[in-house]
Amino acid sequence: MFEWMSDPQIWASLLTLTALEIVLGIDNILFISIVAARLPAHQQLRARQIGLGLALIMRIALLSMLTWIIGLKEPVVTVWSFALSWRDLILFGGGLFLLAKATLEIHHTVEGAEGHGPNVKTAAFGAVVGQIILLDIVFSLDSIITAVGMTDVLGVMIAAVVISIGVMLAVAGPVSAFVQRHPTVKMLALSFLLLIGMSLVAEGLHFHLPREYLYFAIAFSVLVELLNLLVRRKASKRDTIPPAAGTRPGSPAGH
């Protein structure tokens, strides 16, 4: 019964697929963090937990219907000899939704609509959870199709999904707090969502964009922004150091 535990190929598949699921979950974490931030502070954690919990349920449910998942690749609509499957339509629609949502969030942030104090407008909890569910369907479908392409062992796929969602639950809070604390990071995250939305639209129209290119662009941008944050932090510390005793502000020490 437990012969699989001594099979190195099973463990290699589990580690590889788990790592890939975590990487594929980055866009899900960013979306949930940004959308949940529109809620009152006491509801944000609950929204993130519900969003990722639903993602776990949907992915396990989809894994139990592998035949149906494979069938989603069969053409259902033909437009001028251009065949589209249910998968294409879901990815295309999800990409458009992500492009629209990221654009509205950028407008909301740049135009100063967020505001502060008692007049701040907060989103309805049900509306936020509904948006998370819509994108969870798209991201879950993409994730499961990737998993099916890497291994044919159902237990490995389920274990990888459960582990990756657990990791995402653990980091969603810190990621959300970091994004909201740094406006430039939030804009960068919204730019990532635009990039991911465009890649989903392209996938739906049969233009394959290697994920490696997208994640390299994201990783490089994150590295540049981290360097900018470090430079700004050092400059801020330098500006707050009080002048030495016996010196006047703005004059060299010893004069």
N, C-alpha and C positions, 0 to 999 in steps of 0.2 A: 504493500500500500504506500509506503514511504520511500520507494526506490528512487523517486525523483530527487530526494535530498542529497543523494550521492552522485547526481549527474551534473558535471561541471557546465554542460551546455545550458541546462535549465537556469542555473545561477547566473551565467553570463547573460542569458536573454533577459532575466529579471532585472539585473543591474542596468543593462543598456536601455531597456524599455522604460524603467523608472526614471532614469536620467532624462530621457527624451520627453517623457510625460511632464516632468517638472519644467523643462525648457519651454514646451508647448503651453504650459500653464501660465507663463509670464504675462501674456496678453490678457488672460482671464483675471489675474490678480490686479493688474493695472486698471482694467475696466471697473471691477467691483470696488476698488479703493476710491476711484474718482467719483463714481455714482453714489456710493454710500456716504461720501463726505457731504453730500447735499442734505443729509438727514440731521436731526438734532443729535448732539454728541452721545446721549444715552441710548440711541437706537442704532448707531453705526456698527458696533460689534455684532449685534444680533443680525443685522442685514448681511454682513460678511459671512457669518456662520451659516445662515440660511442659504445664501447664494452658493457657497462651496459645498454645503451638504446636498443641495439639489443637484449640483454638478456631479457629485459622487453617485447619487442614486440614478441619474440619467445615464451615466457611463456604464454602470453595472447592468442596468436594464438593456442598454444597447448591445452590450457584450453577449447577453443571453439571446439576442436575436441576430446572430451573425449572418444567417442566410438572408434575412431581410436587409441587413446593412449592405451585403454584397449586391443585392438586387437593386439598391438605390443608384447604382452606376449604370443601369440599363436606360436607354433613351426613352423619354415619355413625351417629349415635345420636339417637333422639327420645324424650324423657322428658316425658310429659304435654304434647305439642305443642311442647315446647322442644327445638329441634334443636341438636345439638352436632357440631362437626367434629373431625378429629384435631388441628388447631391449637388449638381450644378446650380439648380434653382435656390436651394437652401444657402449655399455659399454665397451666391450672387446677392440674394436678399439680405443676408447677414452682413455682408460687406457694405452694402448701401446704408444699412441701419447704423453700422459702426462709423462710417464716414459722416453721416448726418449728426450723430450724437457727439462725436469728437469736435465737429465744427461748432455746434451749439455751445459746448462746454468752453471752447476757446473764446467764443464771443462773450459768454457769460463772465469769463475771467478777465479778459482784456478790457472790456467796456466798463468794468468796475461794478457790475450788477450784484456782486457777492455782498458787498457792504459789511457793516459791523453793527453790533448793538441790537436793541430790541426789534428793529424794523427788518432784520434779515429774513428773507423768504426761504423757508425750508421745504424740501420736496415731501410728498406723501409717501409713507412707508410702503404701501401697496404698489404705488407706481414704480418705486425704485426696485422692489423685488421683481416686479413684472419685467422690467428692462433686463435685470440680471438673468432671469429665466430665458428670455429670448436669445441673449448672447450665449448662455450656457448650452442651448441646443446646438448652435453653430459650432462652438468650440469643442463640445463633446463629440459631435459627429466627426469633425476633423481628427480629433485625438484617437477615436476608436478605429477609424480607417487606417491611421498610421500604425496602431497596435496590431491590427489584423495582418498588415503587410510585413510585420517583423517576426511574429511567432504564431503557431497554430495551437498552442497550449492555453486553454481558457483560464486555468488557475493562475498562470503566470501573468496574463493580461489583467485579471481582476486584482491580483496582489500589487502589480505596478500602479494601477489606478488608485487603489486605497492608500498606498504609501505616498504617492505624489500629492494627493488631496490633503493628506495629513501634514506634509511639509508646507503646502500652500496655506493651510489654516494657521500654522505656526508663524509664518512670515507675513501674512496679510496685514496684521495689526501694525508692526513696525514699518512696513512699506507704506501703508496709508499715512501714518503719522509723519514719516519722512517727506513724502510727496506734498502733504499739506503745509509742512513747515517751510518748504522752499518753493516759492512761486515759479522759479525758473525750471526746477525739476518737474513741477506739475505741467508746465508747457511742453517740456520734452516728452513726458509721458503721453500727453494728448497727441503730440506729433507721431509717436510710436503707434497709437491707435489708428491714426490716419493711414500710416504706412501699412499696418496689418489689414485695415479695411480695404485698401486698394488691392492688396495681394489676394484677398478673398474674392473680390469682384473679378480679378484676372483669372483665378482658378475656376470660378464659375463659368467663364467664357473660354475655358480650355487653354489659357496661357499660363504655363507652369513657371512659377518663379521659385528657384531653389531657396529653401528656408535658410540655408547657410548665409546667403547674401543679406537677407533681412536681419538675421541675428548678429551678423558682423557689424552692420550699420548701427544697430541698437547698442551693441557692446562698445563700439568706438565712441558713440555719442555720450554714453554714460561715463566712460573714462574721461573724456574732455570735461564734462560737467563736474565730475568729482575733483579734478585738478583745479577748476575754477572755484569750487567751494573751499578747497584747502587754501588757495591763495587769498580769498576774501576773509577767511577765518584768521589767518596770520596777520593780515593787514588790520583787521578789527582789534586783535589783541595788542598789536603794536601801538595803535592809536589810543588805547585805554590805559597804557602804562603811565602812572603818575610821574612827574619830573622829580629828579633826585633832590634831596634836601639842600638848600643853599643856592639853588639855581632858579632863574626866572623862566617861566614857560616861553619856549621859542628861542632861548639863548643857549649856546653851547655850555656843557658842564665845565666848571673850573674857571668861568669868566664872571 
